[in-house]
Amino acid sequence: MNVSATEYAAPIRSDHPPRHAADTIKPLPVWLHFLTFPISSQVTIGLAKIFDFEVLAHGTSITNCCEILKGGADPSKGGSEGGSTRYYAAGAAKGSFVEAVKNHFYVFKDSEAKTGMDAKVERRTYHKDSHPTVTFEFVKNGKHFKEEQFEDVSFVDRIKLYVYPKFHAVLAAISHTDAIDSKVRRCAELVFYGVSNFLFSPTLRFIYTRDETKKIFEDDPDYTGLAYRTSKHLPNNRIGLIGVCAHASLEGLKSGLQKRPLRVLAGTVHLLAGSILTYMGLGFIL
């Protein structure tokens, strides 16, 4: 899809200059995003990896998805009645938890997601794309060795990063059911809205480079290294396939090939799989 990066966009409130001029103009028309719904999200993920972007996922209800696609992510709505926090937090801690998430927008990380010791993988040689967290030096049989420990995203964490946005989509969709007095009706709506949003609410994927994430986001203290949060507005021209098309560049492709060639290869596999799924008519849900 051919989208002009200078014709549309939304302002991004940051002290740092944006990478593209597209971040400083007006929002994209929402119908452009709707046109991409039949296309598999694997196409978006694949192209993002090929052009060296991070894919930052956010899950919410179908209604909230439409609002974000229209005007971008608004941190001022953090902790609102229609969000996942309202249902997730309960009891005496609910008030303080809701206050803590106000004026923040949350996304799950991509390649920089890590959590605890389970995510650490020991390698004997230095990898230019990762920074060692612990270095061991020892002498064995008269020879000097150095072993470096890196933090990588574990397989279990990859599953979590896929499921968590869906989980938050369900929580946002059923947040209104607390106010329903009838137990039968409440149970029915919990099942209906929960299942439908888990299956059909699209996971929103924001497209940023690793350098950009450092300027815009900070670690979410509640997800042990798996998520970011920001108090800045995220424009809708950074979302999904349209976001990739608006910001992809030859510079990004070269950067990916030079610094993360395996990620580019993985992106090619995602792109191929997504093309097949789209051709089969399964792009809407996969």
ChimeraX attribute file (.defattr): number of C-alpha atoms within 10 A of each C-alpha:
attribute: neighborCount
match mode: 1-to-1
recipient: residues
	/A:1	10
	/A:2	7
	/A:3	16
	/A:4	12
	/A:5	20
	/A:6	14
	/A:7	13
	/A:8	19
	/A:9	26
	/A:10	21
	/A:11	20
	/A:12	19
	/A:13	16
	/A:14	12
	/A:15	8
	/A:16	10
	/A:17	13
	/A:18	15
	/A:19	12
	/A:20	12
	/A:21	16
	/A:22	24
	/A:23	25
	/A:24	17
	/A:25	16
	/A:26	17
	/A:27	20
	/A:28	25
	/A:29	15
	/A:30	17
	/A:31	10
	/A:32	16
	/A:33	19
	/A:34	12
	/A:35	11
	/A:36	17
	/A:37	16
	/A:38	16
	/A:39	21
	/A:40	25
	/A:41	27
	/A:42	24
	/A:43	26
	/A:44	26
	/A:45	25
	/A:46	26
	/A:47	23
	/A:48	33
	/A:49	29
	/A:50	27
	/A:51	24
	/A:52	28
	/A:53	27
	/A:54	22
	/A:55	26
	/A:56	23
	/A:57	24
	/A:58	24
	/A:59	29
	/A:60	27
	/A:61	28
	/A:62	21
	/A:63	13
	/A:64	18
	/A:65	19
	/A:66	17
	/A:67	14
	/A:68	19
	/A:69	24
	/A:70	20
	/A:71	20
	/A:72	24
	/A:73	27
	/A:74	18
	/A:75	19
	/A:76	15
	/A:77	15
	/A:78	23
	/A:79	21
	/A:80	17
	/A:81	14
	/A:82	20
	/A:83	23
	/A:84	23
	/A:85	21
	/A:86	22
	/A:87	20
	/A:88	14
	/A:89	14
	/A:90	12
	/A:91	6
	/A:92	8
	/A:93	9
	/A:94	15
	/A:95	13
	/A:96	10
	/A:97	16
	/A:98	18
	/A:99	12
	/A:100	12
	/A:101	20
	/A:102	16
	/A:103	18
	/A:104	20
	/A:105	23
	/A:106	22
	/A:107	22
	/A:108	26
	/A:109	22
	/A:110	18
	/A:111	16
	/A:112	16
	/A:113	22
	/A:114	22
	/A:115	17
	/A:116	9
	/A:117	10
	/A:118	14
	/A:119	16
	/A:120	17
	/A:121	13
	/A:122	14
	/A:123	12
	/A:124	10
	/A:125	10
	/A:126	14
	/A:127	11
	/A:128	9
	/A:129	7
	/A:130	12
	/A:131	12
	/A:132	16
	/A:133	10
	/A:134	11
	/A:135	11
	/A:136	9
	/A:137	9
	/A:138	10
	/A:139	9
	/A:140	7
	/A:141	5
	/A:142	7
	/A:143	7
	/A:144	9
	/A:145	11
	/A:146	12
	/A:147	15
	/A:148	18
	/A:149	19
	/A:150	18
	/A:151	21
	/A:152	19
	/A:153	20
	/A:154	17
	/A:155	11
	/A:156	10
	/A:157	17
	/A:158	15
	/A:159	10
	/A:160	15
	/A:161	21
	/A:162	14
	/A:163	14
	/A:164	16
	/A:165	22
	/A:166	25
	/A:167	17
	/A:168	23
	/A:169	31
	/A:170	28
	/A:171	26
	/A:172	28
	/A:173	28
	/A:174	24
	/A:175	22
	/A:176	17
	/A:177	18
	/A:178	11
	/A:179	8
	/A:180	12
	/A:181	9
	/A:182	10
	/A:183	10
	/A:184	10
	/A:185	12
	/A:186	17
	/A:187	12
	/A:188	13
	/A:189	17
	/A:190	20
	/A:191	14
	/A:192	13
	/A:193	21
	/A:194	21
	/A:195	15
	/A:196	16
	/A:197	25
	/A:198	23
	/A:199	14
	/A:200	15
	/A:201	24
	/A:202	23
	/A:203	22
	/A:204	21
	/A:205	23
	/A:206	25
	/A:207	28
	/A:208	22
	/A:209	16
	/A:210	15
	/A:211	11
	/A:212	16
	/A:213	17
	/A:214	12
	/A:215	14
	/A:216	20
	/A:217	17
	/A:218	14
	/A:219	19
	/A:220	20
	/A:221	11
	/A:222	9
	/A:223	13
	/A:224	13
	/A:225	16
	/A:226	24
	/A:227	24
	/A:228	25
	/A:229	20
	/A:230	21
	/A:231	21
	/A:232	19
	/A:233	21
	/A:234	23
	/A:235	28
	/A:236	28
	/A:237	34
	/A:238	26
	/A:239	26
	/A:240	26
	/A:241	27
	/A:242	23
	/A:243	24
	/A:244	24
	/A:245	20
	/A:246	23
	/A:247	24
	/A:248	19
	/A:249	13
	/A:250	9
	/A:251	10
	/A:252	18
	/A:253	19
	/A:254	15
	/A:255	16
	/A:256	20
	/A:257	16
	/A:258	11
	/A:259	13
	/A:260	16
	/A:261	17
	/A:262	14
	/A:263	19
	/A:264	23
	/A:265	16
	/A:266	16
	/A:267	23
	/A:268	20
	/A:269	17
	/A:270	23
	/A:271	23
	/A:272	15
	/A:273	17
	/A:274	23
	/A:275	19
	/A:276	16
	/A:277	21
	/A:278	21
	/A:279	13
	/A:280	9
	/A:281	14
	/A:282	15
	/A:283	20
	/A:284	16
	/A:285	16
	/A:286	17
